[in-house]
Amino acid sequence: MARALIFILGCLILLLSAGGAGAATEMDLFKGHRFEGGPWRLRADTVTYDAANHLYTAEGHVEIRQGDRRILAEMVEVNEATKIARVKGNVVLVLDEDIFTGQEGQFNLATRCGEMTGARLFLKKNHFHVDSPLIRKTGDKTYYAEEAKVTTCDADRPVWSFSARKLSV
């Protein structure tokens, strides 16, 4: 009886560890297309593809990357035709040394432009933090924010800041 129980427990442990090791799916996006900066890769716990709508849906620990650019989120939908990625849930965009975070948004992976709501932007070069309900990435190194609060303080409650209705960085 004890041997059978040990055997069953051993099998369960083996099945659980094998399932966790290969659970993530990783793939190249937009095969056959060339992008400045190289190909885009998608990795997530689960990825499904809707061929009729040319739509990838990725959920769980989602990462889309191109070189040193990364988009992390809980859920992403990528339209293969438009190259637009809709991102939701604890979104983090890492662009060189700049970090762009928020709750949800959309980005064109071909132009590398887009927008995020409930957003915060950290620009390392000048050590700026920008908080805004809406921040748009308008170019390779340019951003636009509405109702923005700007500071160089790292604290959650900065010692000083200034506000702007519209801000171009």
Buried (B, 14 or more C-beta within 10 A) or exposed (E): EEEEEEEEEEEEEEEEEEEEEEEBBEBEBBEEEEBEEEBBBBBBEEBEEEEEEEBBBBBBBBBBBBEEBBBBBBBBBBBBEEBBBBBBEEBBBBBEEBBBBBBBBBBBBBBBBBBBBBBBBBBEEEEBBBBBEBBBBBEEEEBBBEEBBBBEEEEEEBEEBEEBEEBEB
